[in-house]
Amino acid sequence: MDCSELISVIIPSYNRKDRLPACIKSVLEQNYSNIEVIVVDDASTDGTETLFKEIKDPRLKYFRYDVNRGACYARNYGAERSHGKIIAFQDSDDIWHSDKISKQLKHLIDSGADMSFCGMNRVSKDGSHFYYPVHPYDPEHSLENFLAENRASTQTMLMYRYVWEQLRFDETFRRYQDWDFSIRAAENFKLAYLPEALVESEVGEDSISFAVNSYPALKRLYLKHKDLYSKYPQSDGVMNRRMGRRIHKIQPQEAARHFLISFKISHKWYDLCYYLGDRVLSIFSRNKKEEKI
């Protein structure tokens, strides 16, 4: 592969008018210049389109439609209209380091992989930050690793076009779409990890409401890949523990079921403690409801 290949960068955006310019700037100012940047406006209502009344850089292209369809639809829409043999995806509120593409392209070529993903810094509003992915990646156990935990957020991916063409983003997913894509990529292609933070990404506040709202999506991801989880019991245990922890404060009976599955696999004391605690709490809650009746 020629290192001068055209690379298509797809940026889906919805109501990010204030932050989108910095994101685009970080892509256009890459030290690898042979790129096209495709911004897909997912029916924003904040006047995002006014940013593109006068496009000065011919590498920048803007598409908009009038019905909000979600980030996965926007990514596929943009990729369909791209021309590069290599595709990267960026999120509209994140910043790329100026050497991201050049380093990642070299890594992709040198590794002989089909898709490369890099690290990133997750930065909170209070200024604290952590490196992502949190846990190590073992290329010999790629699929098992990805079933246990997502390690390739969308804005860290760079891949050959044929990877996206075969997989595409699942447009029915509104959450964990990058995780779903990564699992399928790990199942079907060779992945390579560049352990260097080349992206700055702001992370939202963690909260009980986030846990409640994310649980159904997490469970859906699990059920979609249930056959794969059954082949990798350690990852199955980790995923059930994660689902249990998301809801053990508000749905202890369901959480207990997840922790029991995890304990049967892991034999870890903390899974047992969580199971027993949520089991007792669910019985107590049920008895209180019966007393009221």
PyMOL commands that set and color helices and strands:
alter all, ss='L'
color gray80, all
select helices_A, chain A and resi 20-28+48-52+71-80+100-111+139-148+154-156+161-167+177-188+208-224+226-231+233-247+252-266+269-292
alter helices_A, ss='H'
color red, helices_A
select strands_A, chain A and resi 7-13+35-42+60-65+86-89+95-96+115-123+129-132+157-160+191-202
alter strands_A, ss='S'
color yellow, strands_A
deselect
rebuild
show_as cartoon
